[in-house]
Amino acid sequence: MTAALACHPAGEHVVIAIRDPQRRVVIYTTDGEFVRTIAFDEEAIEFGVIIGLTGITVTMEGHIAVAVSYVPRRLLLGKVIDL
């Protein structure tokens, strides 16, 4: 499993990107209460198989971007996904 962690700049939420068999972002309050899960739709992303999560960030507006590494045609590349 790979994971990446970010906090909302206003201190409202903790955001965790997880790659176990599922690729997802999980959001918690700073008190540890579960808020929601966002699943990666790899078919909609259309760039290959995600093999690693290399970073995550959250903007003041609450936009989440996850940096991933992926394999298209045996090349290891990276991409940022705006969720």
Summary of the structure (lengths in Angstrom):
residues: 83
radius of gyration: 12.9
end to end distance: 20.4
largest distance: 42.8
contacts: 215
relative contact order: 0.23
helix: 5%
strand: 60%
